Amino acid sequence: MNSEEWVAHGAARLSEPQLAKMTVIDKNVPVANTTSGPLVVAPVYDGLCTFEFAIAAEVFGLARPEMGAGWYRFASAAIEPGPLRAHGGLRVTTDGGPELLDQADLIVMAGWKGIHVPVPEALASRLHAAWERGARLASICSGAFVLAATGLLNGRRAATHWRYADTLRQRHPAIDVNANVLYVEEQRVFTSAGSAAGIDLMLHLVRIDFGIEAANSVARRLVMPPHRSGGQAQFIERPVPVDHANRLAGMLEMVRADLRAPWSVTHMAHAAAMSPRTFLRRFIESTSQTPGQWLIAERVAEAQRLLEASTLPVERIATEVGFGSVQALRHHFRARLGLAPREYRRVFVGRS
């Protein structure tokens, strides 16, 4: 089915008022004109992973008038002729055909038919061409196998569901597969772990494009934390007993509420009503990182928020988040985000 047939197929179902609200990205591909921001396109295939696709549609396709006219545009692109089905017995219609991929600023590969199902060469070539012209590529769960087929992951780090990591390594030995992390960013190619980790990655992309307050706003509507510390190993190792988990959760909230305090392992263990040795073991089992690593991540995240949402000088922010000195803030900020605090504020807020 060529592009004109795709348009005719989709436009035939629209009323005149609906057609009036469409804008043309190119002469063949109509996309709803409610916002003017980056175009996010999710490829649709027979056997579509419903949950993974819904993650992309929810984050990028839901109307968010509070974000203004520059928010994302979202479209679904059928990469093969229909009828197309999704998990759960759903029949799927799309906004257009594969030509939409040629216009996308971000392409989200929401899963794949199966890790042993070959990726069509035409799809791999189209994704590679999109990356070459400057688009970003992202995958959720098994979608990493599609990005791997493009060759763009060779020599780079990538994430996928922990159950698929060994298969991805064996099939593509040039890829540095990380079975622990929730998501990986490598030169405009983003990969995420198991299905729900796709939410973490999509929020990360929102954070990159629109800042931490926007990501927090989207996370609130999803009723989930804007950033989950740790990796997917925390979900596959032996679970932390409920009593310990509850005490850890209470301690984490206590620390977040007072990041200025000089938190040590001993102080955290006391707050969690555990011995330091038990606390350290339970903390790593629960978060896949040490208390020190977690605390630095929380302090950097709060510094991001203050840099965007306040006019406090960087020196004051360093104190407010518990780093004590601007040098310590600058060191950890640059190590995690690749920017100095003042550079970050200039990029996301337009002032130093």
C-alpha positions in Angstrom: 0.0 0.0 0.0 1.6 3.3 -1.1 1.4 6.6 0.8 -1.6 7.9 -1.1 -3.5 4.7 -0.4 -2.6 5.0 3.3 -4.0 8.6 3.4 -7.1 7.6 1.6 -7.6 4.7 3.9 -7.3 6.9 7.0 -9.1 10.0 5.7 -12.1 8.1 4.6 -13.0 7.5 8.2 -12.8 11.2 9.2 -15.6 13.8 9.2 -15.1 17.3 7.6 -14.5 19.0 11.0 -11.9 16.4 11.8 -10.2 16.9 8.4 -10.2 20.6 9.1 -8.0 20.0 12.2 -5.4 18.1 10.3 -2.1 19.6 9.1 0.2 18.0 6.5 3.7 17.1 7.5 4.4 16.4 3.9 1.9 16.3 1.0 1.0 12.7 1.7 0.9 12.3 5.5 -1.7 14.1 7.6 -1.2 14.4 11.4 -3.5 16.0 13.9 -2.5 19.7 14.4 -3.1 20.4 18.1 0.5 21.1 19.0 3.7 22.1 17.2 6.4 20.3 19.1 8.6 17.3 18.2 6.8 14.6 16.2 6.9 11.2 18.0 6.0 8.2 15.8 5.4 4.7 17.1 5.6 1.9 14.5 2.6 -0.5 14.5 3.0 -4.1 13.5 0.7 -7.2 13.5 1.0 -8.6 17.0 1.6 -5.2 18.5 2.6 -5.2 22.2 -0.4 -3.3 23.6 1.1 -2.1 26.9 4.3 -0.9 25.4 2.6 1.0 22.7 0.2 2.5 25.2 3.1 3.8 27.2 4.3 5.9 24.2 0.8 7.0 23.4 0.0 8.0 27.0 3.2 10.1 27.5 3.4 11.7 24.0 -0.1 11.5 22.6 -2.3 12.5 25.5 -3.7 16.0 25.4 -1.7 18.1 27.9 -2.9 21.8 27.5 -1.0 22.7 30.6 2.3 22.1 28.6 1.4 24.7 25.9 1.4 24.6 22.2 5.0 23.4 21.9 4.2 19.9 23.4 4.8 16.7 21.4 2.8 15.6 18.4 2.1 11.9 18.2 1.3 9.5 15.4 1.1 5.8 14.8 2.6 4.3 11.7 1.7 0.9 10.3 4.8 -0.8 9.0 2.9 -3.5 7.2 -0.5 -3.8 5.5 -3.5 -4.6 7.7 -5.5 -5.9 9.2 -3.3 -5.4 12.3 -3.9 -6.9 15.7 -2.6 -6.1 19.1 -2.3 -8.3 22.2 -5.7 -8.7 23.9 -7.7 -9.3 20.7 -7.7 -5.6 19.6 -7.8 -4.6 16.0 -5.6 -1.6 15.2 -5.9 1.3 12.7 -3.2 3.9 12.4 -2.5 7.5 11.5 -0.6 6.5 8.4 2.0 4.2 6.9 5.8 3.8 7.1 6.3 7.2 5.4 5.5 8.8 8.8 8.9 7.5 10.1 10.6 9.7 7.6 9.2 12.8 9.2 9.6 11.8 12.9 11.8 13.6 15.4 11.6 10.6 17.7 10.7 7.0 16.9 9.5 4.7 19.7 9.8 1.0 18.9 7.2 -0.3 21.4 8.3 -4.0 21.7 8.4 -6.5 18.9 6.5 -9.5 17.6 9.0 -11.8 19.4 12.7 -12.0 19.9 13.0 -14.8 17.4 11.0 -13.0 14.7 13.2 -11.5 12.0 13.2 -7.7 11.6 12.3 -6.7 8.0 15.2 -5.1 6.3 13.0 -2.3 5.0 12.1 -1.3 8.6 15.8 -1.5 9.8 16.9 0.6 6.8 14.2 3.2 7.5 15.1 3.5 11.1 18.8 3.8 10.3 18.0 6.5 7.8 15.9 8.4 10.3 18.8 8.3 12.8 21.2 9.5 10.0 19.1 12.6 9.4 19.1 13.4 13.1 16.0 11.7 14.6 16.2 9.9 17.9 15.3 6.2 18.3 14.0 4.6 21.4 12.9 1.1 22.2 10.8 -0.5 25.0 11.6 -4.1 26.1 12.0 -6.4 23.1 12.0 -3.4 20.7 15.8 -3.4 21.4 16.0 -6.3 18.9 14.6 -4.1 16.2 17.2 -1.3 16.9 19.9 -4.0 17.0 19.0 -5.0 13.5 19.8 -1.5 12.3 23.5 -1.9 13.4 23.3 1.4 15.3 23.8 -0.4 18.7 27.1 -2.0 17.6 29.8 -0.8 19.9 27.3 0.8 22.2 25.5 0.0 25.4 21.9 -1.2 25.3 19.2 -2.4 27.7 16.4 -4.9 27.2 14.3 -7.1 29.4 16.6 -9.2 31.7 15.0 -12.4 30.2 16.2 -11.4 26.7 19.6 -10.1 27.6 21.6 -13.3 26.9 19.8 -13.8 23.5 20.6 -10.2 22.5 24.2 -10.7 23.5 24.5 -14.0 21.5 22.8 -12.6 18.4 24.6 -9.3 18.5 28.0 -9.7 20.2 29.1 -6.2 19.2 26.5 -4.7 21.6 27.4 -4.1 25.2 24.1 -5.4 26.8 23.4 -4.3 30.3 20.8 -6.5 32.0 20.6 -4.4 35.2 19.8 -0.9 34.2 16.3 0.5 33.5 17.4 2.3 30.4 20.4 3.4 28.4 21.1 6.5 26.4 23.8 6.3 23.6 24.2 9.0 20.9 20.5 9.5 20.2 19.6 5.8 20.6 17.7 5.0 23.8 16.8 1.5 25.0 14.9 0.4 28.0 14.4 -2.8 30.0 11.2 -4.7 30.7 7.9 -3.1 29.8 7.3 -0.8 32.7 10.9 0.5 32.4 9.6 2.1 29.1 7.7 4.6 31.3 11.0 5.5 33.0 12.6 6.0 29.6 9.8 8.1 28.2 9.9 10.4 31.3 13.6 10.7 30.8 13.0 11.9 27.2 10.4 14.4 28.5 13.0 15.6 31.0 15.6 16.1 28.3 13.2 18.0 26.0 11.1 20.0 28.4 12.9 19.9 31.8 12.3 18.2 35.1 9.1 20.1 36.0 7.4 18.8 32.9 8.6 15.3 33.6 7.3 15.6 37.2 3.9 16.8 35.9 3.6 13.8 33.5 4.7 11.5 36.3 2.0 12.9 38.6 -0.7 12.2 36.1 0.7 8.7 35.7 0.7 8.4 39.5 4.3 7.2 39.6 7.6 8.6 40.7 9.3 10.8 38.1 12.6 8.9 38.6 13.1 5.4 39.9 16.6 4.8 41.3 18.3 1.5 40.8 18.0 -1.1 38.0 15.9 -4.0 37.0 17.9 -6.4 39.1 15.9 -5.1 42.1 12.9 -6.8 40.6 14.5 -10.2 40.0 16.6 -10.8 43.1 15.0 -12.3 46.2 12.4 -9.9 47.5 13.0 -7.8 50.6 10.6 -8.9 53.4 7.6 -6.6 53.7 8.5 -5.3 57.2 12.0 -4.3 56.0 10.6 -2.8 52.8 8.1 -0.7 54.7 10.9 0.6 57.0 13.1 1.3 54.1 10.4 3.2 52.3 9.7 5.4 55.4 13.5 6.1 55.7 13.8 7.1 52.0 11.0 9.6 52.4 12.6 11.0 55.6 15.9 11.5 53.7 14.1 13.1 50.7 12.4 15.5 53.1 15.7 16.7 54.6 18.5 16.3 52.0 20.5 19.0 53.8 21.2 16.7 56.7 24.6 14.8 56.8 23.1 11.4 56.2 25.5 8.5 56.8 24.8 4.8 56.6 24.6 4.7 60.4 22.0 7.5 60.5 20.0 5.9 57.7 20.1 2.5 59.4 18.9 4.1 62.7 16.0 5.8 60.9 15.1 2.5 59.4 15.3 0.7 62.8 18.0 -1.7 61.5 21.6 -2.5 62.3 24.0 -0.9 59.8 25.0 -4.3 58.4 21.4 -5.4 57.9 20.4 -2.0 56.5 23.2 -2.0 53.9 22.3 -5.5 52.7 18.6 -4.7 52.5 19.2 -1.4 50.8 21.3 -2.9 48.0 18.8 -5.8 47.6 16.0 -3.3 47.3 17.6 -0.6 45.0 20.6 -2.3 43.4 22.8 0.6 44.6 24.6 1.7 47.7 23.0 4.3 50.0 25.7 6.8 49.0 24.9 6.3 45.3 21.2 6.7 45.9 21.7 9.8 48.0 23.8 11.5 45.4 21.2 10.8 42.7 18.4 12.3 45.0 20.5 15.4 45.7 21.3 15.9 42.0 17.6 15.5 41.1 16.5 18.1 43.7 19.3 20.4 42.4 17.8 20.0 38.9 14.4 21.0 40.2 15.7 24.0 42.0 17.7 25.2 39.1 14.6 25.2 36.9 11.9 26.3 39.4 13.7 28.9 41.5 16.1 31.8 41.2 18.3 30.6 44.0 22.0 31.1 43.2 23.9 27.9 42.6 25.9 28.3 45.8 22.6 28.3 47.8 21.3 25.3 45.9 24.4 23.3 46.8 23.7 23.9 50.5 19.9 23.3 50.2 20.4 19.8 48.6 23.2 18.8 51.0 26.3 18.9 48.9 27.8 21.6 51.1 29.9 23.3 48.5 29.3 24.4 44.9 32.4 22.3 43.9 30.8 19.1 45.1 27.5 20.0 43.4 29.4 20.8 40.2 31.3 17.5 40.3 28.3 15.2 40.8 26.1 17.2 38.5 28.5 17.0 35.7 29.2 13.3 36.3 25.5 12.4 36.0 24.2 14.9 33.5 27.2 16.0 31.5 26.6 19.7 32.3 27.7 22.1 35.0 24.7 23.5 37.1 24.9 26.9 35.5 25.0 25.4 32.0 22.0 23.3 32.9 20.0 26.3 34.0 21.0 28.2 30.9 19.8 25.3 28.6 16.5 24.6 30.4 15.6 28.0 31.8 17.4 30.5 29.5 19.4 32.1 32.3 22.5 31.4 34.3 
